[in-house]
């Protein structure tokens, strides 16, 4: 069969046939399942074997038994002769084959063309040692880690200088509660409504990802009950995700600070975001540096020298809040 320059090496006739994409996906699914069971030994999944096996890996019957499906159905699944399996069956196969979260998502996307329902992320007491080292390795920049509930999992000394000694502890351990319940925080956010609305939208997006998370539901329930503004904005069904931007903060000691914020995925963790604040403009850089230096714990070396002033395009002193 002659091939044209089209994608996937399919000729015009094949691409025009209904169901070609589905057939290709079923074939890929079968190849993936075969490869995943081939990499496992019976001992990896708690099975005992007697004698030598002619082929490496798990047998189809063993996978079927582990996933609690019929052997005939599983054989047809690997051969691409069944329709799209249900999400529960795919999760059972993922468990049987000891798939990683990334492999589980690939399984769902290949089998159904849909992202799988998200499992509740682990709720560790803090962050990994590597993330802790990243925080402490940025002594001049306020930085902290949030989870999907906006709980503060960890922060550095510069964040303490920026937000106060109580930040990340007790009543000040949740950024959403700070925005809606703490009057000092509210006065300090010069574009409070915009920042607060974005937080509502992000919480709604997270609630859709994890509808059964009791902590997340408790955070949202308290905000709706105790903040009329939150309740009103929750009702408009705005969905958003904060990623980066610029905002202005009125600090009681340092004065007005214009800072950029970037929310980065924390390495090796699910639904943890590393939030880093960086100064915008020479004035803010000087003020933030003086604030952090005055509140920094004893150090064996000075803070790094100032970097060139950061300015937003077209304006020497940005005032847009995020």
N, C-alpha and C positions, 0 to 999 in steps of 0.2 A: 504494500500500500504506500503510495507516495504521500509525503507529508508537505504541508506548506509551512510558512513561517509563523503560524499561529502558536498560541501558548499551549504548553503541555504536550506538544508534538502530536496533536489531534488534527485530522484533516477536516475540510469544511463539512463533509457529510456527517462525521462523528459529532462535531460541535453543534450541529443543528438538530441532532436527535434528542427528543425529550428524555430526561432521566440520565443523560450521560454523566453529568456532574455527580449525581447520586451514586451511579455505578462506580465511578472512580473513588468516591468517598468510602463505599463499602469495601472495595478492594484494599484501600489504604488501611482501613480499620482492621481487616483480617491480617494483613501483614504486621501491623503494630501489635496486635494481641499475640501473634505467633512469636514475635521477637521478645515480648515481655515475659512470656512463660518460659522461653528458652534460656533466659538468663538466670532463672531461679533453680536452685536445687531443692529437692523435697525437704531437706532439713531446714531450709530457710523459712518454710511455712509450717514447720512442726510436724511433718509427715515422716514416717519411718519406711524404709525400703529394704528389701532383701535381694541380694545378688546384684549383678551388674546390669545397668540399663543400656540399651542399644543407642539411645539418643539422649543428649543432654537436656536438662531443663525439666519442667513439669509436663505431664501428659494432659491432653484435653480433658480427660475424665476427672483428673485431680483438680483442675481449675474449676470445672463445673461443680464439683462437690463443694469446694471451698466457697464458691459464690452462691450455692444453693439454687442452681438452675439445672435443667435436664441436660444430659450429655448430648442428645440429639440436637437440641436447640443450639447449644454452644458450638457444635461442629458446623451447623448451618450458618451461624454468625461469623465464624472465621472464614467460611467460604463465600460470604457476601450474599447469602440466600434468605435473609430475613430483613424485615423493616427496621426502622429506627427503634432501638431498645429504650425503655423508660429510664428516667434518671436514677431511680432506686437500684435498678439492675446494674447500671453502669457503675454506680458507687460500690456495689457488691463486688463487681469485677475488679475495680480499682483496689479494693481492700485485699482481695484474694491474690492479686499480682503485686502487692506491696508498692503501688505507684506513689511517686512523689506528688505534691500539690500541682506542680507544673504538668506532670504526665497525666494526672487526673483531668485537668482542664483540657489537655489535648485529646484525651479519650472522648470526652463529651462533645467537643467541637467536631471531631472526626465522625462520630457516630450520629450526632443529631444536628450539627451545625449551630449549636447554641452553647453559650457559656453556662457552666453548671451552677447550681445554687451554691452560694459560698458557705463554707463551714465557719463556725464561730472561731475567731482567732484566739490563740492562747492569751491568757492575761497574766503575764509575768509581773513580779514585784518591781522590776526595774528594766534596765536595758542590758544589752550584751557588753562585755568588757571592751570590745572594739568600738562600739558606739560611745561608751563612756570616755574612751581615749580621744575620740574625735571631739567631743564636747570640751574636754579639758585642754585639748590642743589648740583651741581658738580663744585664748584669754582676752583678746580685745573685742570680741564680737559676742553679744548676747545670743545664746542658743539654748534650745530645749527640745524635748521629744514629747509628742502627743500621740495618743492612740485614737481610735475611731470614735470614742466617746468624748474626746477633747480633754481627757485626764492627762495631767502632766506626769510623765514617767521619770524624767530626769532633766536636769538643767545645769548650766555651768555658773561660775562665780559672776561672770559678766551679766547674766540674766538676773541674778540676785541684785546686783547694783542697779539694774534697769527697773526692776519691778518690786523690789523690797525683800526683806529677809523672810517674809512669810510665803513668798511665791513657791508654789509646788507642794505646799504642806497644808493639811487641815482644810479650812474653808477656801483656801486659795489654790487648791490642787486641781481645779478644773477651769479651763480658760473660758468656757461658755458661762459658767456661774460667775466668774469674774466680770465678764462683760455686762451681764444683766442684773447682777445683784450688788456689786461693789461700786459705791458712789465715787470713790477716788478714781477707780479705773474708768468709769464712765466720763468723768470730767476730763481725764487725761487724754482720752481718745477724741481728737478734734474733728474727726468724721465718724463719730460713734455709730450713727444709724447705718451707714454703709457697711462698716465692719460687722456690725451685729446682724444685719440682713444676710450677709454672706455666710455667717456662722449658722444661721437658721437653715439656709439652703444646703450647707454641707451636712448638717445633722440629718436632714430629711433624706439626702442621698444615701447616707450611711444606714439609716433605718430601713431603707429598701434592700440594702445588701444583707443586713443581719436583723431580720424582723423578730427573731427569737432571742436576741441578746438581752438578758435581764438588766444588766448595768446600763446599756444604752437606753432601754425603755424607761428606766428609773430617772435618768438624766433628763430626758425629754419630758416626762410626766411632771417633774418638779418645775422645769422651766415654763411649761404651759400653765401650771397652777399658780405660780408666784409672779409671773411677769406678763402683764397685759400686752406689752409690745411683742413679746415672743409669741404669745397665743394668736395675736392678730396676724403676724407674718407667717406663722405656721399654717394658718388657714388659707393663704394664697398659693400654697403648693409650689413655691419656688424651689428649684433644685439647682445646686451649684457645687463647685469644688474649688476651694482656695488653693492656688498654686504659687503665685508670685504677684508682687505689686509694690506700691509705695504708699506710705501713710505718714501722717504727722502726729506726734505725741507731745503733749505738754508735760514735761517732767518737773516735779516740784523743786528739784535742786539744779538740774542741768538746763532747764528752760525748754524751749520748743526744739524738738529733734525731728528731722525728716529722715526716715529710714526705709530702706527697701527690705522686704521680707521674701524669703524663698522657702518653700515647703518641699523637702526632698524625702524620698522613700528611704527609711533607715535600712541599712544592709542587714540581711539575714533575719528580718522580722516581718510579720504580716500586719498590715494596717498600723504601722508606726511611721510617723512623719518627723523628720528632723527640721525644725524651724530655725532659721538663722537670720538675724537682723544685721544689716550693714548700713553704714552712714551714707547719706546722699549729700554731697556738697562739703566744702571745706569747714564751714561753721559747725555743722553737725558732727563732723569727724573730730574736731577739736573738743567739742563739748562731751561727746560720748567717751572719748579717750580719757579726759580728765575725770569723768564720773567713774569709769571702770578702774582707773588707777587708784583713785581715792578709796575705793571699796574693795580692792583686790587683797587677798590674803598674802602673807609674806612669800616672796618669790626669790629664787636664786639667780634669776636673770630678768632684765627689764622687758617690758612689752616690746614687740617688734615696732620698727619705725613706721610712721604714718605712710599710707599708700597715696598715690595721686588722687586728688579729689574726684569723687564719682558724681556725675551730673546727668540728669535725664535729658533726652534730646530736646533742643530748642528752648530750654529754660535753665538759668543758672541756679535757681533754687526751687525745685519742684514742690508743689503743695498738694498734689492729688493724693487723696487718702485711698487706701484699699480696704 
